[in-house]
């Protein structure tokens, strides 16, 4: 029996199962998908900077600056906004992000680094506030016993833009006049996102969505939750896994210049594969043995990332396909582990700590990739680094299971003195 399995009471078995696809969940899903398109369009950001003669190290810094701001400001946003009405901050951040996207074509050629850095910093702060509010509301929408499925379905808000934007963007680039104008074009998605805020307003003001258990939320409590959660290896797995994803997303177009592979086919193949897995197999995710499946998926992903970099070009699409399978299983299982290993009171905090690891990866990944390219190892070296990262992710899950087994054995050991048990 899984360590997460609990014997249910007859009353619980007879109770009707709550629906995952409520009106609020669907509206939040669609709104998040529109706003995540602002991130998906940056798949060509590194190549745009290269065309502007920005050095590899500065390209890595500019790529990572948004993630750095999210990493710094999400804890602040968690403290300030989790226990307040989320409608005003979400309204402001959607408008601000749309305006920033419109500003990219106006970047002066002689001050590219400074102006783009400023835009990325402001957009990162906006994203920190927006995503913190979305995660808190989304957690309150997931019924008990459907955590893996809920995270899997909601993660499609990121996958759907990545399945559409890069493929459409490669065809729109010659028509719109370059990457900066493509960035600006996505600003129109802020209009439907704003329209969805109105029917979501009651949920955004709801006490449960604000996190009633967070009334005493403070920096000390946030740090205590992160350091005493018993999830250190899981957080390490989330960090290294998301570094791999960040490296693949931002540098696959550069890899295509070395191997001849087409990046739009990578995004289209792996995202469609993930969508099919999570949509049609989402109800099975909560039944999978996480400590067996996650390391297997991590090993598969490592092999696929190495294959995309070093294997013959005709294997690029098959590698992207299996990459999608591994990604489709690994993220929701990691997220559900954090969800299930938390109490209702600590769940919003631990979920945001998990998101902090993703924020850190969006800062570390581009910096690491830019350093690898600047060192002369090229984009193949970047993907080799990504394979190492995801291998560490699988190893961290194995170490967490060994740690749990050790604690279980220690607590049951009759030879220990009573005070050590």
N, C-alpha and C positions, 0 to 999 in steps of 0.2 A: 504494500500500500504506500502511496506517495506521502511524503511528510506533510503535504498540504491538505491531504484528504481528511475530512472530519465526518464522523458518522452523524447523519441527519436524523432528526426526530420525526415521528409520524406526522406531527402537525406541520412540520416544514415541508414534508413530502406532499401533503395534501394541499398546501397553499398554492394558488395559481402563480405561475412564473411571470415576473414582470417583463414588459416589452422593452427591448433595447431601442428599437426604431420609433421613438416617440417624436412628436412634432419638434420639441426643443432640440433633440439630438440631431435631427435632419437639418434644421435651420443652422445650427452651430456648425455642422459638417460642411454645408454649402458655403457659409461665410468664410470659414477657415480655408477652404479650397481656393476661393477667389484671392484671398490675401497671400496665400502661399505661392501663388503664381509670381508674386514679386521676387521670390527667392529662386524659383525655377528658371527665370529668364537670365539669371546670372551664370548659367552654364557656360556662356561665351565671354564672361567678364575678363578672365585671364588673357584670352586671345585679343580682346579689345585693347587691354593695357599694353600688350606686346606690340600691337599695331601703332600705338602712340609712343613707342620707344621707351617704355618704362622698364627699368631693370628687373630681373627675376626676384631679387630680394624685396624690392618695393612692391612688386606685384603680389608677393606673399603677404606683405604687411597690409596692403589695401584690402586684399581678400579677407584677411583675418580680423580687420578692425571692427567689422560689424559684429562678429562673434564675440570679440573681446568686450564690446559694450553690453551685449546681451548677458555675458557672464558676470559683469560687474553690477549691472542694474537689475537683474532678475531677483536677487535676494532683497534688494530695496523694494522692488515692486511687490514681492511676496508679502513683505511686512506691511506695506502701505495700503495695498489694494485688495488683498484676500478677504479682509473683513469689512469692505466697503462696497457700495454700489458700483458695479463694473460698467454700467452703460456710458458714463461720461468719458472714462479713459479709453474705452474701445472705440467710441466715436472719434475722439481726437486722434488716436493713433492711425486709424484707417485713412483719415483725411491727410494727415502729415505724410504717411508713406506714399500716398498717391502723388502729392506735391513733389516729393523728393524724386520719384521716378520721372516726373516731367522735367526736372532740372538737369538730368544727365546730358541732353543734347546741348545745353547752354554752357557746359564746362569749357573754359578758355584753354586754348592749346598751350599757352606758356605757363599755366599754373595747374596742370592736370593733377599732380600728386596732392597738392594742398587742398584743392577744392573737392576732389573725389574723396579724400580722407575725411573732410568735414561732413560730406553727404553720408558716408558710410557710418560715421559715429552717430549722427542724429538718427539715421534709420535703425541702427542697432538699439538705441535707447527706446525708440518707438516699438520695435519688435519685442523687446524685453517686457514692456508693460502689456502689450497686446497678448502675447503668448502665455504670460502668467495668468491673466484673466481667463483665457480660453481653457487652459488646463484645469483650473479650479472648477469651472462650470461643467466641463466635460466629465470630470470624475464624479460629480454629483448626479450626472445623467446615467451612469452605468449601473445596471442592477447587480445585486449580489450574485455571484456564481457565473458571471459573464465577463469577467475582467479581461481575459486574453482576447475574447471575441470583440469586446468593446474597443480595446486598444488597436486591434488589427483593423477593424473597420474604420476607425477614426484616422489611422495612419494613411488611409487612402487620400486624405486631404492634401498630403504631400505628394503621393504617388501620381495621382491623376494629372496635376500640372506638369510633372516631369515626363509623363507619357505624351503630353500634347505640345507643351511650349517648345522644347528643343526641335521636334520634328517640324512644327509649323514655323518656328523661328528661322531655320535654315533656308526655308523657301521665301520667307518674308524679308530677310536681310537685304537682298539685292533691290527689293521694291521700296523699302522704307528708308534706305540710305545709310545703313550701318547699325552697329550694335547699340549705340546710345539712343537712336530713334526707336529701336525695338524695345529698349527699357521703358521709354516714355509711352509706348503704345499700350503696355500692360496697365497703365494707370487707370484706364477706363473700367477695369474690374473692380475698382473701389465703389462704383455706383451700385451694382447689385449687392455688394457687401453691406453698404449703408442701408439699403432697402430692407435687408434681413434683420437689422438691429431692432426695428420697431416691434415686430411680433415677439422677438426675444427679450424685450425690455422687462416683462414680469419675472422671467427666470434670472436675469442679471441683477435684479433687485432682491431676489429671494434670499432669505436668511440662510437656508441650507446651502445654496450656491456660493454665498459669501464665506462659508466655512464657519459654522457656529462654534466648532471646536477650536477655532483659531482666535478666539476673543483675547487671549493673552499672548498672542504671537509677538515675539521679540527676536532681535539678533541672537541673543544668548540661547533662546529655545531652538532657533533654526540650526545653530552650530551644534547644540546638544543632540538634536534629532539626527543630524548627519553622522556624528561621531559615535553614537550609541545605538544605532539602528541594527547593527549586525549585518549590514549589507555592503561592507567595504569591497569585497571581491565582486559583487554584482555591479556596484558602481564603476569599478575598474573595467569590467566587461563592457558596460555601456559606453564608457569613454573610448576604449580602444576600438570597439566596433564602429562607433560613429566617426572616429578619425579615419578609418578605412573608407566609410561612405563619403566623407568630405573630400578625401583625396581623389576618389573615383569620379565624383561629380565635377569638380573644378578642373581636373587635369585630363579628362578623357579626350577632350577636343585636341589638346596638345599631343596626346598619345597618337591620335589619328594622323598628325603630321609626320610622325616617325614610322608608323606601321602601314598607313594607307587605309586604316579602318574608318568607318563613318560613325561619328558620335551619335547622330540622331537615331541610328538603328540600335545602338546600345541602350539609350533611354527608352525607346519604344518597346524593345524586346523584354527588358527586365521589368519595366513597370507593368506591362500587360500581364506578364507571368505572375507578378506579385498580386495584382488586382484579382486575378482569377483564383489564386490560392486563398486569399483572405476573404473574398466575397462568398465563394462556394464552399470553402473548407473552414470558415471562421468558427463554426459551431463545434469543430473537432479540436480546436487549439487548446481548450481548457482540459482536454483529456490526455494530452501528450505528456510523456515523462520528460520534464524540462531538463533534468540533469544528464539525460542521455542525448536528447535531440539538439540542444544548444551546441555542445562541443562538436557533434557531427556536422551541423550546419556551418560552424566556424571553419572547420577543416575544408569543407566543400568550397566555401567562399575564398579561402586562401588559394586553393588550386585554381579556381576560376579567374581570380585577379592576376595570378601569374600567367595563366594561359592567354589572357587578353593581351598581355605585354610581350610574351616571348613565343607563343605558339604561332603557326602559320595563320595568315589572315582569314582563311576559310573557317577556322575554328572560333573566330571572334563572336559570331552570333550564337553558336552553341554554348560558349562560355557565358555570354550574357544571359542566356536562358537559365542555366543552372545557378548563376549569380542571383537571378530573380527568385528562384525557389529558396535558396538559402536565406536571402534577405527577408522573404515573405514569412518565414517561420521564426527567424532569430529575434527580430525586434519585438514582436508582441509577446514572445515567451519571456524575454528579459523584463519588459515592462510589467507583465502580469506577475512575475516573481516579486518585484518591488511592491506591487499592489497587495498581493496576498500575504506578504510577510510584514505588512503594516497593520496597525489597529485603525479603526475608523477615525480616531483623533489625530493620528500621525500620518494618515494617508495623503492628505493634501500637501503636507510638508515634504514627505519622502518622495512624492511624485515630482515636486518642484526641484528637489535635490537631484533626482534622476535627470530632469531637464537641464540642470546646471552642467551635468557631464556632457550632454549634447552641445550645449553652448560652448564649453571649453574645447570640444573637438573642432567646432567651426572656427576657433581661433588657432588651435595648435596645428590642425591639418594643413591649412594653406601656408602657414609659416614653415612647416616641415617640408611641404612640397616645393615651395620656393627655394629653400635652402638646398634641397637635393638637386634641383635643376641648376642652381647657381654653382654647385660643386662640380658640375660637368657630367653627372650621371644620367641626365636626360629624363624623359617622361617614363621610360621603362623602369628607371630607378625609383621613380615615385610610386609606380604600381607594385614594385617589389616591397617597398616600405609598407604599402597598404596591406599586402599579404601578411607581413610580420605582425602588424597591428591586430588583424582579426584572429590570427593564431593565438595571440596573447589573450584575446577575449575568450576563446574556448578554454584555454588553460585556467583562466580565473574562475570559470564556472566549476571546473573540476576541483580546484582548490577550495571553493566555497562548500562543495558537497563533502569533501574530506574534513573540513572544519566542523560542519554540522555533525558528521558521524563521530568525530572525536569528542565533541561535547556530549552527545547522547551516551557514548560509552563511559565517559567520566562520571556523568550523573548517575548511571546505573551500577557503577563499580562498587561492590560491597566492601572492598578492602580499604576504602578511603575513610578517614576519620569523619565523623558526622559534620563537623564544622566546615569541611571542604566539599561536601556534597552539594 
